[in-house]
Amino acid sequence: MTRATYYGRMIAAAIGVSLTLTAVALAQQAGPVAAMFRSDQQRDASLARSFVAVSVPAADAAGVPLRVYLSAGDLERAFDRPEFRPDAAIVPTNTDLQIAAPAPETQRVLIDRVKKQPDVLRDMENQIAERRKQSSPATGAEPGLLRIGADAFVVQLARADSGRSAGALPKAACLIATDFATGGAVDRRELFAQDRLRRGISACLDALDAAGAKSVVLPLMGAASSKTQANDKEYEGQRTLKECRLINATAGIALGIHDFAAHRRGLREIGVVQWDQEVSGMFTVPAGSSAEKLAQLAYRGYAEQVQEAFRKGLSGQKTTSSDLKGSCGGILNVG
């Protein structure tokens, strides 16, 4: 072997090691939200169009871009898998901050896990009790501690001064009212104008960022979709209504992220999780049936509209019915 060949191989090996170490470093830098996003992508190929990752340029106070992920998965995985667990979560609640109430259903993802740690539950209840001492909203048209969609309340699940951690929980949760304690928000579409959810999401992200969170995950909230479909035999109708609500919610959340990003400090990644079972349930028909191709086309169109609403919102633009060729006017043009 000549000296030139020897040195050439040494240089190539060094470059290979360098690239490997770079890849490892990048993988280590990727946070829990990115890890869950990649994992969920591999779980169900039929939902591939429901995944999109967007990089938002760094604000003056932040040194790195903000990574925002829209995925189809299950919020429970972010709580139960240590490698997916974020620093903080945004979770829907009701206007009265009744954590034992049946609505909204997604609240149970947090509360069921908090109940397993009595000291955390007591601390959470104490924080809510302190919030109750504050005055209610000025308008009597919206009774309750929180105005639906717009108000946010942060609960600490791990307190440094108490010397305890939250165990299998994020360190903090920001609660946004998306329903009433007894339900019924599904019939109050005017309460879900995009600008309302926009304010609530932005407020939550501001508070969690100020508390030092680097990663945040939240479900696709504000759609009031859980009660709108019950095995619609006509395939259209209720499913179309649900599509509009989910697109509208996506737009509002993305707008809130856009407003927050302008003055972000340390937060690096945000994950918005569409419940995969809900999306699948909207478009799944028996394999081999005459409606299978129609269902696939319908899903493709829906997923493209969701992605468009997501990207528009992150750029600060509202999604209206004109963006969806005139459909969804009764929902997207509210407020």
N, C-alpha and C positions, 0 to 999 in steps of 0.2 A: 504494500500500500504506500503510495507516495505521500509526502508531507501535505501537499495541497488537498489530496483526497481526505486525509485524516482530519485536517482542520475544517474542511467542508462538512464532513459528517458531524463533527463536534458542534459547529455553528447550527446545523440543521436540528440536532438534538436539543440544543439550548433554546432554539426558537420554539420547538415543539413543547418543551417543558414550560416555556413562558406562556404560550397560548393555553396550555392546560391549566396553569395556575390562574390565568386571567379568567377563564371560564368558571373555575371553582370560585374565584373571588366574586364574580358577577352573580353566581348562584347563591352565594352566602349573603350578598347584599339584598337580593330579592326577599321581600318581606312575606308575611303569612298570607296576605291577600293575593299576591301573585302566585304563591304556591297553591292555594286553593283553586284559583282560576285555571291553572294548568291541569290540576287533577280533575276538575269538573269537565274540562274539555274532552278528556279521554273516557269519561264514564258513559256518555250517550252520544254517539255520532249523529243521530237523527236531529239533535238540537244544536248542531254546529253553528248555524246562522244566528244563534242567540248570544254569541260571544264576540265582544269587541273590546279592545284596549286602546286607550287614547292617552297621549302624553300632553299635558298642559304645561306650557313654558313656565319657568321659575319666576316667581315674583321677586321684587327687590330684596326682600328679607329672607328668601329661601335660596339655598345654593344649588338645588337639584330640581328637575322638573317634577311635577305631580303626576303620578300614574293613576288613571281612573279605569276601572274594569267593570264591564257589564257582563254578567254571566247567567247561566241557568243552573241552579244548584239548590242546596238546602241550607238555610241559615244555621241549622243545628250543627252542621259539620264545623262551622267556624267556632262554635263553643266547645264541642266535644273532642276535637282533634288538636292536640297541642301545637302541631306544626302549622295549623291554619288559624290559630287563635290570635286576633288582633289586639292592639292596646285598648281599643274602645269600640263600642257598637252604638248605632242609632236604632232604637226600638220603638214601635208604635205603642201608644197607650190610649186611654180614654180621657175625656175632658175633666173628669173628677179625680184622676190619679188613683183610681180604685184598682189596685194590682191583683185583687182576687176576682174581679169582674170577668164575665165571659167574653167581653168584647174590648178590644179587637183580639182575634184568636192568636195572632202572631206574638202577642205579649207573653203568651205561655212559654215561648222558647226561652225567654229570660227568667221569668218568675219560677217556673218549675225547677230550674237549676239553682236559683238563689235559695229556694226552700230547703235544699239539701244542706245548706250551711246556715244554721240558725243565727249565728252571730252576724253574718252578712245580712240576713233578712231583717233582723232587729235594727241594724244600722240603717238599712234602706228605709224601713218604716219610720224611723226617727227623722231622716232627712225629708221624707214626704210630709211628716207632721209639721216640721218647720216651715215648709212651703205653704201648708194650709193656713198658717197664721198671716200670710200676706193677703192683701186685698184681692177680690175677684176682678175680672175684667170690667171696665167701666160701662160697657153696654149690656143692657139686660137681655138683648136679643140672643146672646151667647152665654148662658149661665155655665158655671164650672170654674175650676182653677185655671184651666188652660183653654185658650181659644183654639178651636180645631184647625189643624194645619199650620198655624202661624207661631204658636208658643212652644218653647222647648224648656226642659228641666233636666239638669245633669245630676245623676246620683253616682257617688263614688262607691265602688265595690271593693276597693283595696285602699286602705288608709295607711300612709307611711307612719303617721304619729301614733297609730294604735299598735304597731308592731306586728300586724297580721296581713296576710295576703288574701286575695279572693279565690285562691285555688283555681279550679277549672272554670274561671270566668275572666272576661276582659277586666281591666282595671277600673273602667268607668262605662256608664251607659247614659246616653242622652235620650230622653223620652219625648216623643212628639204625639200629641193627641190626633188620632185619625178616626175616632169613632166616639160614640157615647157609651157609658158604662153598660147600658142595656141594649146596645146596638142601635140600628136605625139610620146610620150615616149613608147607607146605600140609597136611601130615598131623598138625600139632601145634597144633590150634586153641586148646588151653588157653593157649598162649603169647600169644594175641592178645586177652586180656581188655581191655575198654575202658580200665580204669584203668592198665594198663601203658603203652599208647600215650599216654594222657593225660599220664603223668609224663615220657615222653621228649619229647613236643612242647613241654610247658611248659618243660622244662629247656633245650631248644634256643632257644626264643624269649627266655628270660631271658638266655642267654649272648650272643645276637646283638644284643639290645637294649642290653646293657651295653657291647657293642663299638661302638655308635653306628649300627647299621643302622636305616634309616627304612622300608625295604621288604623283604619276605621272600616267597618263593614256594616251594611244596612240592607234590609230587604226592600223589595220594590213596594214601597208603602204609598198610601194615599189613593189607591185605586178603588177602594170599596168594592172589591171584586169577589169576595168570598161567598157572597149570598146571591150572586146574579145568575148562576147556571146550575141546573139540576137535570142532567141527562136530556138536553133539548133534542127531541127526536127530529126536528126539522133541520138540525145541523147549523142553520143560520140563526137569526133572531138574537137570543141571549148571548151566543158566542160573539157575535159582531159587537154587541154592546160592551162586553167584557174587553174586547180588543181595544175599543176606543178609550176605556177607562185606564187600561194598562199603558197605552201610548201616552195618555195625558199625564199619568203619574211619572213616567220616565222623563217627560219633558220638564215637569216641575222640579224633580230631584236634580236633573242636570243643570237647570238654571241656578239652583241654590249652590251647587258646586262651583259654577262659574263665578258667582258673586263672592264666594269665600276665597277662591284662588287668587284674587287680585291682591290680597294682603296676607296670604298664607306665610307661616313661619317655618315650622318644623315638620308638619304632616307630609308624608311622602306617598302614601297610597290609600285609595278609597275603592272599596268593592261594593257594587250594587248587585244584589242577588235576586234574580227572578226565580220564583219557586218552580223547579223543573216539572213537578207533578201537575201544576196548574197549566203550564204551557203545553205539556204533552196531552193533558186532558182536553184541551180545546181543539186539538187537531188529530187526535188518534181515532182511527176507524179500524174495523177488522181487516187484517192483512188479506190482500187479494180481493177485497170487495170493490165494487164499481166506483165507490167514492174515494178510494185510496189516492189516486192521482190528484183528484180535486183537493183533498186534504193537504197533500204535500205542497201544492201550488198556493193554497191559502196560507199555510205556515210560512212559506217563503215570502209572500207579500207582507204578512204581518211582521216578520222579523226585520225586513228591510225598513219598514215604517218605524219600528222601535229604534233601530240603529240611527235612522235619520233624525228622529226626535232627540236622541241622546247626543248626537254630534251638534245639532243646532243649539240645544240647551247649553252645552259646554262652551259654545261660542257666544252665548248671551242672547240668542234668538228664540222667541217663543214659537211653538208649533201650533198652527191653526188648522181649521178644516180645509182651507185651500191647499195646504201642503199634502193633504190626503185626498185630493181630487173631490173636495166638497163633502165627503162623508164625515161623520162624527161632529157635526156642527153643534148639536145639542150639548156636547160635553167640552170640546176643545175651545169653543168660543165663549165660555163662561168666564167672566171677570177679566 
